Amino acid sequence: MAAGTKPNELRNKTDDELLTELAEAKEEKFNLRFQLATNQLDNHARIKAVKQDIARILTVLHERELATVDVAAGTEERAC
């Protein structure tokens, strides 16, 4: 995943695509932390960028989760 992925780009993807990107980003973060510990990391800013990308993905997934809860709650209110 490119550093600085915009939230709008993420919102256009499916949940499966987001989960795949999340797994890839977490793996990249692990590798970067491993490189940092062994003094092989050249670009320290990349760790921050990957963390932000992970947060963006999680935010979009959480927004979708809340939207489905709101829709379900709205249908229950109408049924009563």
MMTF fields as JSON, N, C-alpha, C and O atoms, coordinates in Angstrom:
{
  "mmtfVersion": "1.0.0",
  "mmtfProducer": "UNKNOWN",
  "numBonds": 319,
  "numAtoms": 320,
  "numGroups": 80,
  "numChains": 1,
  "numModels": 1,
  "chainsPerModel": [1],
  "groupsPerChain": [80],
  "chainIdList": ["A"],
  "bondAtomList": [4, 2, 8, 6, 12, 10, 16, 14, 20, 18, 24, 22, 28, 26, 32, 30, 36, 34, 40, 38, 44, 42, 48, 46, 52, 50, 56, 54, 60, 58, 64, 62, 68, 66, 72, 70, 76, 74, 80, 78, 84, 82, 88, 86, 92, 90, 96, 94, 100, 98, 104, 102, 108, 106, 112, 110, 116, 114, 120, 118, 124, 122, 128, 126, 132, 130, 136, 134, 140, 138, 144, 142, 148, 146, 152, 150, 156, 154, 160, 158, 164, 162, 168, 166, 172, 170, 176, 174, 180, 178, 184, 182, 188, 186, 192, 190, 196, 194, 200, 198, 204, 202, 208, 206, 212, 210, 216, 214, 220, 218, 224, 222, 228, 226, 232, 230, 236, 234, 240, 238, 244, 242, 248, 246, 252, 250, 256, 254, 260, 258, 264, 262, 268, 266, 272, 270, 276, 274, 280, 278, 284, 282, 288, 286, 292, 290, 296, 294, 300, 298, 304, 302, 308, 306, 312, 310, 316, 314],
  "bondOrderList": [1, 1, 1, 1, 1, 1, 1, 1, 1, 1, 1, 1, 1, 1, 1, 1, 1, 1, 1, 1, 1, 1, 1, 1, 1, 1, 1, 1, 1, 1, 1, 1, 1, 1, 1, 1, 1, 1, 1, 1, 1, 1, 1, 1, 1, 1, 1, 1, 1, 1, 1, 1, 1, 1, 1, 1, 1, 1, 1, 1, 1, 1, 1, 1, 1, 1, 1, 1, 1, 1, 1, 1, 1, 1, 1, 1, 1, 1, 1],
  "groupList": [{"groupName": "MET", "atomNameList": ["N", "CA", "C", "O"], "elementList": ["N", "C", "C", "O"], "formalChargeList": [0, 0, 0, 0], "bondAtomList": [1, 0, 2, 1, 3, 2], "bondOrderList": [1, 1, 2], "singleLetterCode": "M", "chemCompType": "L-PEPTIDE LINKING"}, {"groupName": "ALA", "atomNameList": ["N", "CA", "C", "O"], "elementList": ["N", "C", "C", "O"], "formalChargeList": [0, 0, 0, 0], "bondAtomList": [1, 0, 2, 1, 3, 2], "bondOrderList": [1, 1, 2], "singleLetterCode": "A", "chemCompType": "L-PEPTIDE LINKING"}, {"groupName": "GLY", "atomNameList": ["N", "CA", "C", "O"], "elementList": ["N", "C", "C", "O"], "formalChargeList": [0, 0, 0, 0], "bondAtomList": [1, 0, 2, 1, 3, 2], "bondOrderList": [1, 1, 2], "singleLetterCode": "G", "chemCompType": "PEPTIDE LINKING"}, {"groupName": "THR", "atomNameList": ["N", "CA", "C", "O"], "elementList": ["N", "C", "C", "O"], "formalChargeList": [0, 0, 0, 0], "bondAtomList": [1, 0, 2, 1, 3, 2], "bondOrderList": [1, 1, 2], "singleLetterCode": "T", "chemCompType": "L-PEPTIDE LINKING"}, {"groupName": "LYS", "atomNameList": ["N", "CA", "C", "O"], "elementList": ["N", "C", "C", "O"], "formalChargeList": [0, 0, 0, 0], "bondAtomList": [1, 0, 2, 1, 3, 2], "bondOrderList": [1, 1, 2], "singleLetterCode": "K", "chemCompType": "L-PEPTIDE LINKING"}, {"groupName": "PRO", "atomNameList": ["N", "CA", "C", "O"], "elementList": ["N", "C", "C", "O"], "formalChargeList": [0, 0, 0, 0], "bondAtomList": [1, 0, 2, 1, 3, 2], "bondOrderList": [1, 1, 2], "singleLetterCode": "P", "chemCompType": "L-PEPTIDE LINKING"}, {"groupName": "ASN", "atomNameList": ["N", "CA", "C", "O"], "elementList": ["N", "C", "C", "O"], "formalChargeList": [0, 0, 0, 0], "bondAtomList": [1, 0, 2, 1, 3, 2], "bondOrderList": [1, 1, 2], "singleLetterCode": "N", "chemCompType": "L-PEPTIDE LINKING"}, {"groupName": "GLU", "atomNameList": ["N", "CA", "C", "O"], "elementList": ["N", "C", "C", "O"], "formalChargeList": [0, 0, 0, 0], "bondAtomList": [1, 0, 2, 1, 3, 2], "bondOrderList": [1, 1, 2], "singleLetterCode": "E", "chemCompType": "L-PEPTIDE LINKING"}, {"groupName": "LEU", "atomNameList": ["N", "CA", "C", "O"], "elementList": ["N", "C", "C", "O"], "formalChargeList": [0, 0, 0, 0], "bondAtomList": [1, 0, 2, 1, 3, 2], "bondOrderList": [1, 1, 2], "singleLetterCode": "L", "chemCompType": "L-PEPTIDE LINKING"}, {"groupName": "ARG", "atomNameList": ["N", "CA", "C", "O"], "elementList": ["N", "C", "C", "O"], "formalChargeList": [0, 0, 0, 0], "bondAtomList": [1, 0, 2, 1, 3, 2], "bondOrderList": [1, 1, 2], "singleLetterCode": "R", "chemCompType": "L-PEPTIDE LINKING"}, {"groupName": "ASP", "atomNameList": ["N", "CA", "C", "O"], "elementList": ["N", "C", "C", "O"], "formalChargeList": [0, 0, 0, 0], "bondAtomList": [1, 0, 2, 1, 3, 2], "bondOrderList": [1, 1, 2], "singleLetterCode": "D", "chemCompType": "L-PEPTIDE LINKING"}, {"groupName": "PHE", "atomNameList": ["N", "CA", "C", "O"], "elementList": ["N", "C", "C", "O"], "formalChargeList": [0, 0, 0, 0], "bondAtomList": [1, 0, 2, 1, 3, 2], "bondOrderList": [1, 1, 2], "singleLetterCode": "F", "chemCompType": "L-PEPTIDE LINKING"}, {"groupName": "GLN", "atomNameList": ["N", "CA", "C", "O"], "elementList": ["N", "C", "C", "O"], "formalChargeList": [0, 0, 0, 0], "bondAtomList": [1, 0, 2, 1, 3, 2], "bondOrderList": [1, 1, 2], "singleLetterCode": "Q", "chemCompType": "L-PEPTIDE LINKING"}, {"groupName": "HIS", "atomNameList": ["N", "CA", "C", "O"], "elementList": ["N", "C", "C", "O"], "formalChargeList": [0, 0, 0, 0], "bondAtomList": [1, 0, 2, 1, 3, 2], "bondOrderList": [1, 1, 2], "singleLetterCode": "H", "chemCompType": "L-PEPTIDE LINKING"}, {"groupName": "ILE", "atomNameList": ["N", "CA", "C", "O"], "elementList": ["N", "C", "C", "O"], "formalChargeList": [0, 0, 0, 0], "bondAtomList": [1, 0, 2, 1, 3, 2], "bondOrderList": [1, 1, 2], "singleLetterCode": "I", "chemCompType": "L-PEPTIDE LINKING"}, {"groupName": "VAL", "atomNameList": ["N", "CA", "C", "O"], "elementList": ["N", "C", "C", "O"], "formalChargeList": [0, 0, 0, 0], "bondAtomList": [1, 0, 2, 1, 3, 2], "bondOrderList": [1, 1, 2], "singleLetterCode": "V", "chemCompType": "L-PEPTIDE LINKING"}, {"groupName": "CYS", "atomNameList": ["N", "CA", "C", "O"], "elementList": ["N", "C", "C", "O"], "formalChargeList": [0, 0, 0, 0], "bondAtomList": [1, 0, 2, 1, 3, 2], "bondOrderList": [1, 1, 2], "singleLetterCode": "C", "chemCompType": "L-PEPTIDE LINKING"}],
  "groupTypeList": [0, 1, 1, 2, 3, 4, 5, 6, 7, 8, 9, 6, 4, 3, 10, 10, 7, 8, 8, 3, 7, 8, 1, 7, 1, 4, 7, 7, 4, 11, 6, 8, 9, 11, 12, 8, 1, 3, 6, 12, 8, 10, 6, 13, 1, 9, 14, 4, 1, 15, 4, 12, 10, 14, 1, 9, 14, 8, 3, 15, 8, 13, 7, 9, 7, 8, 1, 3, 15, 10, 15, 1, 1, 2, 3, 7, 7, 9, 1, 16],
  "groupIdList": [1, 2, 3, 4, 5, 6, 7, 8, 9, 10, 11, 12, 13, 14, 15, 16, 17, 18, 19, 20, 21, 22, 23, 24, 25, 26, 27, 28, 29, 30, 31, 32, 33, 34, 35, 36, 37, 38, 39, 40, 41, 42, 43, 44, 45, 46, 47, 48, 49, 50, 51, 52, 53, 54, 55, 56, 57, 58, 59, 60, 61, 62, 63, 64, 65, 66, 67, 68, 69, 70, 71, 72, 73, 74, 75, 76, 77, 78, 79, 80],
  "secStructList": [7, 7, 6, 6, 7, 7, 2, 2, 2, 2, 2, 6, 1, 7, 2, 2, 2, 2, 2, 2, 2, 2, 2, 2, 2, 2, 2, 2, 2, 2, 2, 2, 2, 2, 2, 2, 2, 6, 6, 7, 7, 1, 7, 6, 2, 2, 2, 2, 2, 2, 2, 2, 2, 2, 2, 2, 2, 2, 2, 2, 2, 2, 2, 2, 2, 2, 2, 2, 2, 2, 2, 2, 2, 2, 2, 2, 2, 2, 2, 7],
  "xCoordList": [0.846, 0.0, 0.892, 1.91, 0.511, 1.285, 1.145, 0.095, 2.228, 2.191, 1.253, 1.251, 0.466, -0.442, -1.656, -2.127, -2.167, -3.379, -4.531, -4.719, -5.289, -6.384, -7.591, -7.863, -8.318, -9.496, -10.536, -11.206, -10.683, -11.669, -11.315, -12.2, -10.02, -9.593, -9.935, -10.321, -9.792, -10.094, -11.589, -12.008, -12.389, -13.846, -14.413, -15.504, -13.682, -14.138, -13.827, -14.224, -13.124, -12.739, -13.704, -14.395, -13.735, -14.594, -13.937, -12.756, -14.73, -14.211, -13.074, -12.085, -13.206, -12.163, -10.854, -9.777, -10.953, -9.758, -9.112, -7.888, -9.935, -9.399, -8.716, -7.652, -9.317, -8.713, -7.386, -6.447, -7.316, -6.065, -4.995, -3.854, -5.374, -4.429, -3.99, -2.832, -4.917, -4.593, -3.552, -2.587, -3.743, -2.783, -1.407, -0.381, -1.398, -0.134, 0.563, 1.781, -0.206, 0.37, 0.933, 1.997, 0.224, 0.722, 1.999, 2.914, 2.053, 3.263, 4.427, 5.552, 4.151, 5.194, 5.673, 6.871, 4.757, 5.134, 6.035, 7.024, 5.695, 6.528, 7.936, 8.927, 8.012, 9.315, 10.123, 11.335, 9.445, 10.14, 10.666, 11.776, 9.869, 10.317, 11.501, 12.409, 11.488, 12.591, 13.856, 14.94, 13.71, 14.847, 15.374, 16.583, 14.466, 14.869, 15.701, 16.715, 15.268, 15.966, 17.352, 18.256, 17.518, 18.807, 19.632, 20.628, 19.221, 19.921, 20.059, 21.074, 19.046, 19.061, 18.046, 17.939, 17.307, 16.253, 16.833, 17.515, 16.56, 17.064, 16.066, 16.452, 14.792, 13.769, 12.878, 11.931, 13.187, 12.431, 11.016, 10.123, 10.809, 9.491, 8.493, 7.283, 8.984, 8.091, 7.265, 6.124, 7.849, 7.112, 5.876, 4.784, 6.046, 4.921, 3.864, 2.667, 4.302, 3.361, 2.552, 1.354, 3.196, 2.499, 1.501, 0.388, 1.895, 0.972, -0.262, -1.382, -0.051, -1.177, -2.076, -3.299, -1.479, -2.28, -3.122, -4.287, -2.531, -3.274, -4.449, -5.561, -4.205, -5.266, -6.377, -7.556, -6.009, -7.013, -7.89, -9.111, -7.258, -8.018, -8.972, -10.144, -8.468, -9.311, -10.459, -11.565, -10.206, -11.249, -12.354, -13.536, -11.985, -12.982, -13.795, -15.015, -13.128, -13.848, -14.81, -15.925, -14.377, -15.233, -16.426, -17.538, -16.194, -17.293, -18.357, -19.555, -17.912, -18.86, -19.615, -20.814, -18.917, -19.564, -20.631, -21.729, -20.316, -21.285, -22.466, -23.598, -22.213, -23.288, -24.275, -25.483, -23.779, -24.685, -25.463, -26.621, -24.842, -25.538, -26.628, -27.734, -26.323, -27.313, -28.495, -29.643, -28.22, -29.291, -30.152, -31.38, -29.523, -30.266, -31.094, -32.23, -30.532, -31.263, -32.44, -33.505, -32.244, -33.315, -34.467, -35.624, -34.172, -35.241, -35.991, -37.203, -35.302, -35.971, -36.928, -38.011, -36.541, -37.388, -38.665, -39.742, -38.546, -39.71, -40.652, -41.865, -40.109, -40.935, -41.796, -42.869, -41.353, -42.093, -43.316, -44.046],
  "yCoordList": [-1.166, 0.0, 1.228, 1.267, 2.215, 3.445, 4.261, 4.282, 4.927, 5.769, 6.938, 7.53, 7.255, 8.38, 8.083, 8.959, 6.885, 6.543, 7.383, 7.503, 7.954, 8.822, 8.007, 6.943, 8.506, 7.775, 7.548, 6.516, 8.479, 8.297, 7.101, 6.387, 6.887, 5.728, 4.444, 3.446, 4.476, 3.294, 3.024, 1.867, 4.062, 3.893, 3.264, 2.695, 3.363, 2.783, 1.297, 0.646, 0.757, -0.654, -1.492, -0.986, -2.782, -3.699, -4.044, -3.772, -4.65, -5.052, -6.059, -5.99, -6.979, -7.991, -7.345, -7.724, -6.374, -5.666, -4.906, -4.886, -4.284, -3.542, -4.478, -4.155, -5.624, -6.578, -7.111, -7.349, -7.294, -7.726, -6.653, -6.947, -5.4, -4.304, -4.136, -3.82, -4.348, -4.252, -5.3, -4.995, -6.514, -7.581, -7.262, -7.481, -6.742, -6.385, -5.252, -5.275, -4.275, -3.145, -3.585, -3.124, -4.469, -4.965, -5.776, -5.705, -6.545, -7.313, -6.373, -6.6, -5.321, -4.342, -3.645, -3.42, -3.303, -2.661, -3.581, -3.13, -4.875, -5.834, -5.87, -5.835, -5.942, -5.99, -4.717, -4.775, -3.568, -2.31, -2.251, -1.776, -2.732, -2.742, -3.697, -3.422, -4.8, -5.748, -5.102, -5.245, -4.389, -3.685, -2.603, -2.389, -1.928, -0.891, -1.494, -0.925, -2.635, -3.282, -3.779, -3.853, -4.115, -4.621, -3.54, -3.845, -2.297, -1.145, -1.246, -0.833, -1.79, -1.886, -0.944, -0.897, -0.2, 0.653, 1.977, 2.67, 2.325, 3.575, 4.711, 5.84, 4.42, 5.463, 5.287, 4.501, 6.016, 5.9, 6.464, 6.063, 7.366, 7.974, 6.964, 7.154, 5.913, 4.9, 4.196, 3.803, 4.038, 3.41, 4.238, 3.693, 5.537, 6.426, 6.37, 6.338, 6.358, 6.321, 5.027, 5.043, 3.917, 2.632, 2.605, 2.101, 3.145, 3.214, 4.044, 3.683, 5.148, 5.996, 5.277, 5.4, 4.531, 3.768, 2.715, 2.507, 2.052, 1.06, 1.733, 1.204, 2.89, 3.612, 4.027, 3.955, 4.458, 4.848, 3.659, 3.78, 2.521, 1.324, 0.934, 0.651, 0.919, 0.553, 1.542, 1.148, 2.814, 3.83, 3.585, 3.651, 3.307, 3.056, 1.81, 1.802, 0.757, -0.455, -0.185, -0.707, 0.625, 0.954, 1.812, 1.627, 2.743, 3.563, 2.668, 2.878, 1.681, 0.772, -0.046, -0.285, -0.474, -1.24, -0.398, -0.885, 0.849, 1.736, 2.026, 2.152, 2.132, 2.402, 1.239, 1.456, 0.023, -1.122, -1.214, -1.631, -0.831, -0.831, 0.235, -0.006, 1.412, 2.49, 2.089, 2.376, 1.431, 0.999, -0.046, 0.0, -0.971, -2.015, -1.403, -1.817, -0.424, 0.228, 1.032, 1.091, 1.641, 2.403, 1.52, 1.933, 0.318, -0.609, -1.133, -1.338, -1.351, -1.837, -0.78, -1.117, 0.482, 1.556, 1.666, 1.916, 1.481, 1.58, 0.402, 0.543, -0.743, -1.933, -1.844, -2.445, -1.115, -1.022, -0.215, -0.043],
  "zCoordList": [0.0, 0.0, 0.0, 0.691, -0.766, -0.854, 0.415, 1.057, 0.757, 1.953, 1.702, 0.623, 2.701, 2.579, 1.729, 1.005, 1.797, 1.068, 1.596, 2.806, 0.695, 1.106, 1.547, 0.991, 2.551, 3.031, 1.943, 1.944, 1.022, -0.056, -0.933, -1.404, -1.151, -1.929, -1.183, -1.793, 0.132, 0.936, 0.984, 0.997, 1.009, 1.084, -0.183, -0.16, -1.284, -2.545, -2.648, -3.615, -1.662, -1.701, -0.873, 0.011, -1.18, -0.431, 0.903, 1.123, 1.786, 3.085, 2.937, 3.667, 2.01, 1.8, 1.347, 1.808, 0.447, -0.012, 1.139, 1.27, 1.968, 3.109, 4.102, 4.63, 4.353, 5.279, 4.73, 5.488, 3.425, 2.803, 2.954, 3.309, 2.68, 2.829, 4.277, 4.55, 5.199, 6.62, 6.998, 7.699, 6.544, 6.837, 6.247, 6.89, 5.018, 4.376, 5.131, 5.308, 5.569, 6.286, 7.637, 8.05, 8.316, 9.6, 9.415, 10.235, 8.336, 8.05, 7.737, 8.183, 6.971, 6.653, 7.917, 8.083, 8.803, 10.064, 10.88, 11.457, 10.93, 11.646, 11.054, 11.783, 9.719, 9.061, 9.311, 9.517, 9.291, 9.547, 10.981, 11.222, 11.921, 13.311, 13.492, 14.276, 12.776, 12.827, 12.261, 12.828, 11.139, 10.545, 11.486, 11.579, 12.179, 13.123, 14.255, 14.661, 14.752, 15.856, 15.447, 16.279, 14.18, 13.711, 13.008, 12.353, 13.143, 12.553, 11.037, 10.477, 10.375, 8.918, 8.271, 7.045, 9.082, 8.551, 8.079, 8.835, 6.829, 6.263, 6.432, 6.734, 6.24, 6.252, 7.487, 7.471, 8.542, 9.785, 9.657, 10.402, 8.743, 8.548, 7.99, 8.114, 7.389, 6.806, 7.886, 7.643, 9.08, 10.172, 10.505, 10.667, 10.606, 10.912, 9.809, 10.093, 8.566, 7.443, 7.447, 7.166, 7.76, 7.782, 8.94, 8.789, 10.091, 11.228, 10.883, 11.245, 10.186, 9.79, 8.794, 8.858, 7.876, 6.919, 7.634, 7.292, 8.626, 9.404, 10.106, 10.109, 10.694, 11.391, 10.423, 10.768, 9.225, 8.235, 7.841, 7.748, 7.614, 7.228, 8.345, 8.098, 9.571, 10.706, 10.886, 11.254, 10.63, 10.741, 9.716, 10.054, 8.487, 7.441, 7.777, 7.609, 8.251, 8.63, 9.792, 9.814, 10.749, 11.888, 11.451, 11.945, 10.532, 10.006, 9.366, 9.559, 8.612, 7.962, 8.995, 8.851, 10.03, 11.093, 11.782, 12.055, 12.062, 12.702, 11.786, 12.253, 10.492, 9.547, 9.514, 9.428, 9.581, 9.571, 10.875, 10.876, 11.98, 13.271, 13.264, 13.749, 12.717, 12.639, 11.769, 12.108, 10.655, 9.767, 10.471, 10.387, 11.152, 11.868, 12.998, 13.228, 13.698, 14.785, 14.221, 14.834, 13.068, 12.441, 12.011, 12.085, 11.566, 11.142, 12.352, 12.284, 13.447, 14.654, 15.205, 15.683, 15.142, 15.646, 14.812, 15.352, 13.514, 12.644, 12.849, 12.696, 13.19, 13.37, 14.616, 14.666, 15.61, 16.876, 16.749, 17.725]
}
